[in-house]
Amino acid sequence: MHYLPSLACWFFLLCISISSGAAEEEQEPDPTGTLDIDLVFPRNETYNPTPMMPVVFSYRNPKLISVLRPHIMYQFWEYNKFDGRGTGGQIAAPYVNTSSTDDPHFEHHFFRTPFNTEGQWKLVVHFSWFNCYKDPDRSFAYLDNNNTIRMNGTSVSVVFTTTGPSKQVDLNAATSNKNCSAPAGIAIDVRDTLRTPQHERREDYDREFCPVVPSVTKADKCDVTMGPSAASSVSAAMTSFVCAFTINKTEIPEEVDCSVLKESMAMPIVFGGTTFLAFVLGALGYLVWS
């Protein structure tokens, strides 16, 4: 029964983590301002084929994520072969702790194929978000107002090329130039709020008040760059997944250095509750979809 003290210790730490998370309830964010969502990588440029192709989005003024509940869907196509099978994914509105989240906040996915080969690719991104407005045609006697909630959306795209020898992407260098030729992002301007109509509250939007969005503009420059820390974090996450969850280790590309992962596993690691949960869910997702 030597394992009981250890189990008790872990249970105690888990309880502390849960209770501290509950105690640190966030204040309701100011619901006005501008949420900028940008495709940070890839851009309308030329890259080397890579064993791990990241797609990175940024959220500036992330306090408004919970207000707008933005959703991203994206699809890669081999250029001029749009009738074929594409590769893509989606990113639901991320949970962010507004008291500790960096601004900008980054979200990323990555792909091992087909970007490990030379080619030309088109990436189409569709952004969507919730907003409310007053609809005079919905002033029914049984409703206390004519507020209406809807999901709006818009799309952007970039074309990029992979050519030359295979190598890993340096996100810090690849995003350092703000003068890119084809910016891909949106700025959602929230000016006010309306009470969310009770009859239209839904599982994916249950806030008491929803945003009024008079205008949405598309990005005219690549304002967001990734510093060494953010770029290294994404690179480490990609490497960890490939090295840890590739069952046949001979299939790991030679450009992927798994020795970094082995060194980090030899060091003590302390997970925050959210970080650990994200890691577990990400690992399960990788195993299911790979």
C-alpha contacts under 8 A as a table, 3 or more apart, distances in Angstrom:
res1	aa1	res2	aa2	distance
1	M	4	L	5.89
2	H	5	P	6.79
2	H	6	S	7.81
3	Y	6	S	5.29
3	Y	7	L	6.21
4	L	7	L	5.04
4	L	8	A	6.01
5	P	8	A	5.00
5	P	9	C	6.07
6	S	9	C	5.06
6	S	10	W	6.31
7	L	10	W	5.19
7	L	11	F	6.08
8	A	11	F	5.05
8	A	12	F	6.05
9	C	12	F	5.07
9	C	13	L	6.26
10	W	13	L	5.08
10	W	14	L	6.10
11	F	14	L	5.01
11	F	15	C	6.21
12	F	15	C	5.19
12	F	16	I	6.31
13	L	16	I	5.07
13	L	17	S	6.17
14	L	17	S	5.06
14	L	18	I	6.23
15	C	18	I	5.15
15	C	19	S	6.01
16	I	19	S	5.15
16	I	20	S	5.89
17	S	20	S	5.27
17	S	21	G	6.12
17	S	272	G	7.99
17	S	273	G	6.88
18	I	21	G	5.15
18	I	22	A	6.25
18	I	273	G	7.90
19	S	22	A	5.06
19	S	23	A	6.06
20	S	23	A	4.95
20	S	24	E	6.23
21	G	24	E	5.33
21	G	25	E	7.27
22	A	25	E	5.96
26	E	97	N	7.40
26	E	98	T	7.44
26	E	99	S	7.45
29	P	63	K	6.11
29	P	64	L	7.43
29	P	98	T	7.92
30	D	33	G	7.99
30	D	63	K	7.76
30	D	64	L	7.97
31	P	64	L	6.45
31	P	67	V	6.42
31	P	190	V	7.24
31	P	192	D	7.28
31	P	193	T	7.25
31	P	211	P	7.10
32	T	64	L	7.65
32	T	189	D	7.78
32	T	190	V	4.93
32	T	191	R	5.37
32	T	192	D	6.09
32	T	193	T	7.98
32	T	211	P	7.84
33	G	61	N	7.94
33	G	64	L	7.64
33	G	189	D	6.00
33	G	190	V	5.23
33	G	191	R	6.59
34	T	61	N	6.85
34	T	64	L	7.67
34	T	187	A	6.27
34	T	188	I	5.41
34	T	189	D	4.44
34	T	190	V	5.92
35	L	59	Y	6.86
35	L	60	R	5.83
35	L	61	N	5.43
35	L	62	P	6.82
35	L	64	L	6.10
35	L	65	I	7.45
35	L	187	A	5.67
35	L	188	I	5.18
35	L	189	D	6.66
35	L	190	V	7.94
36	D	58	S	7.80
36	D	59	Y	5.69
36	D	60	R	5.03
36	D	61	N	6.97
36	D	185	G	7.27
36	D	186	I	5.73
36	D	187	A	4.34
36	D	188	I	6.35
37	I	57	F	6.89
37	I	58	S	5.58
37	I	59	Y	4.73
37	I	60	R	6.55
37	I	185	G	5.52
37	I	186	I	5.46
37	I	187	A	6.49
38	D	57	F	5.51
38	D	58	S	5.26
38	D	59	Y	6.79
38	D	184	A	6.04
38	D	185	G	3.97
38	D	186	I	6.39
38	D	219	A	7.65
38	D	224	V	7.57
39	L	42	P	7.25
39	L	43	R	7.76
39	L	55	V	7.76
39	L	56	V	6.13
39	L	57	F	4.63
39	L	58	S	6.64
39	L	183	P	7.88
39	L	184	A	5.53
39	L	185	G	5.77
40	V	43	R	7.08
40	V	55	V	7.69
40	V	56	V	5.37
40	V	57	F	5.33
40	V	58	S	6.48
40	V	175	T	6.95
40	V	184	A	7.99
40	V	222	C	7.56
40	V	224	V	6.54
40	V	225	T	7.12
41	F	54	P	7.12
41	F	55	V	5.42
41	F	56	V	5.07
41	F	57	F	7.15
41	F	171	L	7.77
41	F	174	A	7.89
41	F	175	T	7.10
42	P	45	E	7.67
42	P	54	P	7.56
42	P	55	V	6.17
42	P	56	V	7.37
42	P	158	V	8.00
42	P	160	F	7.41
43	R	158	V	6.38
43	R	159	V	7.41
43	R	160	F	6.59
43	R	180	C	7.51
43	R	182	A	7.20
43	R	183	P	7.57
44	N	158	V	5.33
44	N	159	V	5.12
44	N	160	F	4.85
44	N	180	C	7.52
44	N	181	S	6.61
44	N	182	A	5.89
45	E	159	V	7.45
45	E	160	F	5.05
45	E	161	T	6.48
46	T	160	F	5.74
46	T	161	T	4.63
46	T	162	T	5.78
46	T	163	T	7.21
47	Y	160	F	7.69
47	Y	161	T	6.14
47	Y	162	T	4.83
47	Y	163	T	6.37
47	Y	169	V	7.91
48	N	118	E	7.86
48	N	162	T	5.06
48	N	163	T	5.10
48	N	164	G	5.43
48	N	165	P	6.13
48	N	166	S	5.70
48	N	167	K	6.18
48	N	168	Q	7.89
48	N	169	V	7.72
49	P	115	F	5.70
49	P	116	N	4.59
49	P	117	T	5.35
49	P	118	E	5.94
49	P	162	T	5.03
49	P	163	T	5.89
49	P	164	G	6.74
49	P	165	P	6.60
49	P	166	S	4.74
49	P	167	K	6.44
49	P	168	Q	7.99
50	T	53	M	5.91
50	T	112	R	7.72
50	T	115	F	6.08
50	T	116	N	4.62
50	T	117	T	7.55
50	T	166	S	5.25
50	T	167	K	5.14
50	T	168	Q	5.23
50	T	169	V	6.69
51	P	111	F	7.92
51	P	112	R	5.27
51	P	113	T	7.33
51	P	115	F	7.20
51	P	116	N	5.10
51	P	166	S	7.28
51	P	167	K	7.17
51	P	168	Q	6.61
51	P	253	P	6.44
51	P	255	E	7.12
51	P	256	V	7.54
52	M	110	F	6.15
52	M	111	F	5.58
52	M	112	R	4.81
52	M	113	T	7.82
52	M	115	F	7.78
52	M	116	N	7.51
52	M	168	Q	6.75
52	M	169	V	7.73
52	M	238	M	7.04
53	M	110	F	5.22
53	M	111	F	5.07
53	M	112	R	6.26
53	M	113	T	7.94
53	M	115	F	6.37
53	M	116	N	7.87
53	M	169	V	7.27
54	P	108	H	6.65
54	P	109	H	5.72
54	P	110	F	4.06
54	P	111	F	6.44
55	V	108	H	5.54
55	V	109	H	5.43
55	V	110	F	5.89
56	V	106	F	6.84
56	V	107	E	5.84
56	V	108	H	4.37
56	V	109	H	6.75
57	F	106	F	5.70
57	F	107	E	5.33
57	F	108	H	6.23
58	S	104	P	5.95
58	S	105	H	5.51
58	S	106	F	4.49
58	S	107	E	6.39
58	S	224	V	7.45
59	Y	62	P	5.62
59	Y	103	D	7.35
59	Y	104	P	5.29
59	Y	105	H	5.05
59	Y	106	F	6.40
60	R	103	D	5.69
60	R	104	P	4.49
60	R	105	H	6.53
61	N	64	L	6.33
61	N	103	D	6.35
61	N	104	P	6.86
62	P	65	I	5.34
62	P	96	V	7.27
62	P	98	T	7.10
62	P	101	T	7.84
62	P	103	D	6.70
62	P	104	P	7.04
62	P	105	H	6.58
63	K	66	S	6.68
63	K	67	V	7.77
63	K	96	V	7.64
63	K	98	T	5.59
64	L	67	V	5.00
64	L	68	L	6.18
65	I	68	L	5.45
65	I	69	R	5.38
65	I	70	P	6.49
65	I	93	A	6.52
65	I	94	P	7.35
65	I	95	Y	7.89
65	I	96	V	7.85
66	S	69	R	5.33
66	S	93	A	7.43
66	S	95	Y	7.48
67	V	207	R	7.89
67	V	210	C	6.62
67	V	211	P	6.63
68	L	129	W	5.48
68	L	130	F	5.26
68	L	131	N	6.81
68	L	210	C	7.56
68	L	211	P	6.71
69	R	92	A	7.82
69	R	93	A	5.15
69	R	129	W	5.70
69	R	130	F	6.32
69	R	205	Y	7.61
70	P	92	A	6.88
70	P	93	A	5.17
70	P	127	F	6.94
70	P	128	S	5.54
70	P	129	W	4.33
70	P	130	F	7.14
71	H	90	Q	7.43
71	H	91	I	5.95
71	H	92	A	4.75
71	H	93	A	5.51
71	H	127	F	5.88
71	H	128	S	5.18
71	H	129	W	6.25
72	I	90	Q	5.36
72	I	91	I	5.02
72	I	92	A	6.40
72	I	125	V	6.98
72	I	126	H	5.82
72	I	127	F	4.83
72	I	128	S	6.54
73	M	88	G	7.66
73	M	89	G	5.98
73	M	90	Q	4.24
73	M	91	I	6.53
73	M	125	V	5.86
73	M	126	H	5.19
73	M	127	F	6.66
74	Y	88	G	5.38
74	Y	89	G	5.62
74	Y	90	Q	6.14
74	Y	123	L	6.94
74	Y	124	V	5.57
74	Y	125	V	4.29
74	Y	126	H	6.10
75	Q	86	G	6.26
75	Q	87	T	5.58
75	Q	88	G	4.11
75	Q	89	G	6.66
75	Q	123	L	5.69
75	Q	124	V	5.35
75	Q	125	V	6.60
76	F	86	G	5.49
76	F	87	T	5.01
76	F	88	G	5.72
76	F	121	W	6.67
76	F	122	K	5.66
76	F	123	L	4.47
76	F	124	V	6.51
77	W	81	K	6.95
77	W	82	F	6.05
77	W	84	G	7.76
77	W	85	R	7.43
77	W	86	G	4.92
77	W	87	T	6.72
77	W	121	W	5.62
77	W	122	K	5.19
77	W	123	L	6.43
78	E	81	K	5.44
78	E	82	F	6.77
78	E	84	G	7.98
78	E	86	G	7.44
78	E	119	G	7.33
78	E	120	Q	6.13
78	E	121	W	4.63
78	E	122	K	6.33
79	Y	82	F	6.82
79	Y	120	Q	5.46
79	Y	121	W	4.78
79	Y	122	K	5.58
79	Y	159	V	7.91
81	K	84	G	5.74
82	F	85	R	7.62
82	F	86	G	7.68
91	I	94	P	7.58
96	V	101	T	6.20
97	N	100	S	5.65
97	N	101	T	5.56
98	T	101	T	5.41
101	T	105	H	6.76
102	D	105	H	5.47
104	P	224	V	7.96
108	H	234	V	7.43
110	F	238	M	7.02
111	F	114	P	7.64
111	F	115	F	7.45
112	R	115	F	6.72
112	R	116	N	6.69
113	T	116	N	5.71
113	T	117	T	7.84
114	P	117	T	6.13
115	F	118	E	7.11
115	F	119	G	7.74
115	F	162	T	7.09
116	N	166	S	6.86
117	T	162	T	7.03
117	T	163	T	7.57
117	T	166	S	7.96
118	E	161	T	7.46
118	E	162	T	4.84
118	E	163	T	4.72
118	E	164	G	7.18
119	G	161	T	5.80
119	G	162	T	5.30
119	G	163	T	6.67
120	Q	159	V	7.24
120	Q	160	F	5.88
120	Q	161	T	4.33
120	Q	162	T	6.33
121	W	159	V	5.61
121	W	160	F	5.42
121	W	161	T	6.11
122	K	157	S	7.00
122	K	158	V	5.83
122	K	159	V	4.41
122	K	160	F	6.53
123	L	157	S	5.45
123	L	158	V	5.37
123	L	159	V	6.29
124	V	155	S	7.03
124	V	156	V	5.98
124	V	157	S	4.36
124	V	158	V	6.78
125	V	155	S	5.50
125	V	156	V	5.34
125	V	157	S	5.92
126	H	153	G	6.91
126	H	154	T	5.77
126	H	155	S	4.26
126	H	156	V	6.57
127	F	153	G	5.41
127	F	154	T	5.52
127	F	155	S	6.08
128	S	151	M	6.46
128	S	152	N	5.46
128	S	153	G	4.03
128	S	154	T	6.62
129	W	151	M	5.39
129	W	152	N	5.57
129	W	153	G	6.43
130	F	149	I	6.97
130	F	150	R	5.75
130	F	151	M	4.47
130	F	152	N	6.31
130	F	205	Y	7.93
130	F	210	C	7.58
130	F	211	P	7.42
131	N	149	I	5.76
131	N	150	R	5.75
131	N	151	M	6.38
131	N	152	N	7.30
131	N	210	C	6.02
131	N	211	P	5.00
131	N	212	V	5.62
131	N	213	V	6.22
132	C	147	N	6.60
132	C	148	T	5.43
132	C	149	I	4.34
132	C	150	R	6.30
132	C	193	T	7.55
132	C	194	L	6.47
132	C	196	T	7.26
132	C	210	C	5.85
132	C	211	P	5.80
132	C	212	V	5.37
132	C	213	V	7.59
133	Y	147	N	5.68
133	Y	148	T	5.45
133	Y	149	I	6.61
133	Y	194	L	7.43
133	Y	212	V	6.33
134	K	146	N	5.44
134	K	147	N	4.52
134	K	148	T	5.93
135	D	138	R	5.60
135	D	139	S	7.48
135	D	146	N	5.53
135	D	147	N	6.25
135	D	148	T	6.30
136	P	139	S	5.83
136	P	146	N	6.32
137	D	146	N	7.86
138	R	146	N	5.43
139	S	143	L	6.90
139	S	145	N	6.55
139	S	146	N	4.98
140	F	143	L	5.47
140	F	146	N	7.62
141	A	144	D	7.66
143	L	146	N	7.14
145	N	197	P	7.68
146	N	197	P	7.98
147	N	194	L	7.08
147	N	195	R	7.20
147	N	196	T	6.95
147	N	197	P	5.84
148	T	196	T	7.44
148	T	197	P	6.35
148	T	200	E	7.62
149	I	196	T	6.93
149	I	197	P	7.22
149	I	200	E	6.98
149	I	210	C	7.71
156	V	184	A	5.80
156	V	185	G	7.02
157	S	184	A	6.55
158	V	182	A	6.78
158	V	184	A	7.10
166	S	255	E	7.75
167	K	255	E	6.25
168	Q	255	E	6.69
168	Q	256	V	7.71
169	V	174	A	7.55
170	D	173	A	5.54
170	D	174	A	5.96
170	D	231	A	7.48
171	L	174	A	4.89
171	L	175	T	5.94
171	L	226	M	6.61
171	L	231	A	5.30
172	N	175	T	5.67
172	N	176	S	6.10
172	N	225	T	7.29
172	N	226	M	5.24
172	N	227	G	5.57
172	N	228	P	5.69
172	N	231	A	5.51
173	A	176	S	5.25
174	A	177	N	7.53
175	T	178	K	7.41
175	T	224	V	7.62
175	T	225	T	4.99
175	T	226	M	6.09
176	S	225	T	5.39
176	S	226	M	7.00
177	N	180	C	6.55
177	N	222	C	7.69
177	N	225	T	7.49
178	K	221	K	6.56
178	K	222	C	4.68
178	K	223	D	5.49
178	K	224	V	7.21
178	K	225	T	7.25
179	N	221	K	6.32
179	N	222	C	6.26
180	C	183	P	6.32
180	C	221	K	6.58
180	C	222	C	5.94
181	S	221	K	8.00
182	A	220	D	7.96
182	A	221	K	7.56
183	P	219	A	5.79
183	P	220	D	5.79
183	P	221	K	5.12
183	P	222	C	5.38
184	A	218	K	7.26
184	A	219	A	6.00
184	A	220	D	7.97
184	A	222	C	7.72
185	G	218	K	5.66
185	G	219	A	4.90
186	I	216	V	6.78
186	I	217	T	5.62
186	I	218	K	4.30
186	I	219	A	5.35
187	A	216	V	5.62
187	A	217	T	5.25
187	A	218	K	6.20
187	A	219	A	6.89
188	I	213	V	7.00
188	I	215	S	6.66
188	I	216	V	4.73
188	I	217	T	6.84
189	D	213	V	5.71
189	D	214	P	6.80
189	D	215	S	5.79
189	D	216	V	6.11
190	V	193	T	7.99
190	V	211	P	6.08
190	V	212	V	5.76
190	V	213	V	4.82
190	V	214	P	7.17
191	R	211	P	7.51
191	R	212	V	5.97
191	R	213	V	6.26
191	R	214	P	7.11
192	D	211	P	5.98
192	D	212	V	5.07
192	D	213	V	7.53
193	T	209	F	6.00
193	T	210	C	5.36
193	T	211	P	4.39
193	T	212	V	5.14
194	L	209	F	5.47
194	L	210	C	5.57
194	L	211	P	6.47
194	L	212	V	6.79
195	R	208	E	5.98
195	R	209	F	4.37
195	R	210	C	6.27
196	T	200	E	7.41
196	T	201	R	6.84
196	T	207	R	6.92
196	T	208	E	5.46
196	T	209	F	4.91
196	T	210	C	5.51
197	P	200	E	5.36
197	P	201	R	6.45
198	Q	201	R	5.43
201	R	205	Y	6.20
201	R	206	D	5.41
201	R	207	R	7.81
202	R	205	Y	5.17
202	R	206	D	5.69
203	E	206	D	6.12
207	R	210	C	6.59
213	V	216	V	7.44
219	A	222	C	7.40
222	C	225	T	7.68
226	M	229	S	7.85
226	M	230	A	5.77
226	M	231	A	5.71
227	G	230	A	5.52
227	G	231	A	6.05
228	P	231	A	5.17
228	P	232	S	5.84
229	S	232	S	5.15
229	S	233	S	6.15
230	A	233	S	5.09
230	A	234	V	6.46
231	A	234	V	5.36
231	A	235	S	6.24
232	S	235	S	5.03
232	S	236	A	5.97
233	S	236	A	5.17
233	S	237	A	6.21
234	V	237	A	5.14
234	V	238	M	6.29
235	S	238	M	5.25
235	S	239	T	6.15
236	A	239	T	5.09
236	A	240	S	5.98
237	A	240	S	5.13
237	A	241	F	6.36
238	M	241	F	5.38
238	M	242	V	6.32
239	T	242	V	5.27
239	T	243	C	5.99
239	T	256	V	6.57
239	T	257	D	7.33
239	T	258	C	6.91
239	T	261	L	7.46
240	S	243	C	5.30
240	S	244	A	5.74
240	S	258	C	7.61
240	S	261	L	6.10
241	F	244	A	5.30
241	F	245	F	5.61
241	F	246	T	7.74
241	F	283	A	7.00
241	F	286	Y	7.52
242	V	245	F	5.65
242	V	246	T	5.63
242	V	252	I	7.01
243	C	246	T	5.90
243	C	249	K	7.61
243	C	252	I	6.93
243	C	256	V	7.94
243	C	258	C	5.72
243	C	261	L	7.45
244	A	247	I	7.95
245	F	283	A	7.51
245	F	286	Y	7.57
245	F	287	L	6.91
246	T	249	K	6.00
246	T	251	E	7.26
246	T	252	I	6.89
248	N	251	E	5.72
248	N	252	I	7.67
249	K	252	I	5.47
250	T	253	P	7.97
252	I	256	V	6.91
253	P	256	V	5.59
254	E	257	D	7.24
257	D	260	V	6.30
257	D	261	L	7.94
258	C	261	L	5.21
258	C	262	K	6.52
259	S	262	K	5.01
259	S	263	E	6.21
260	V	263	E	5.22
260	V	264	S	6.32
261	L	264	S	5.14
261	L	265	M	6.18
262	K	265	M	5.18
262	K	266	A	6.45
263	E	266	A	5.27
263	E	267	M	6.93
264	S	267	M	5.33
265	M	268	P	7.39
265	M	269	I	7.71
271	F	275	T	6.05
271	F	276	F	5.46
272	G	275	T	5.15
272	G	276	F	6.00
273	G	276	F	5.30
273	G	277	L	6.18
274	T	277	L	5.12
274	T	278	A	6.06
275	T	278	A	5.13
275	T	279	F	6.14
276	F	279	F	5.05
276	F	280	V	6.24
277	L	280	V	5.18
277	L	281	L	6.12
278	A	281	L	5.18
278	A	282	G	5.87
279	F	282	G	5.08
279	F	283	A	6.04
280	V	283	A	5.11
280	V	284	L	6.23
281	L	284	L	5.12
281	L	285	G	6.07
282	G	285	G	5.00
282	G	286	Y	6.09
283	A	286	Y	5.10
283	A	287	L	6.26
284	L	287	L	5.15
284	L	288	V	6.14
285	G	288	V	5.11
285	G	289	W	6.05
286	Y	289	W	5.38
286	Y	290	S	5.58
287	L	290	S	5.52
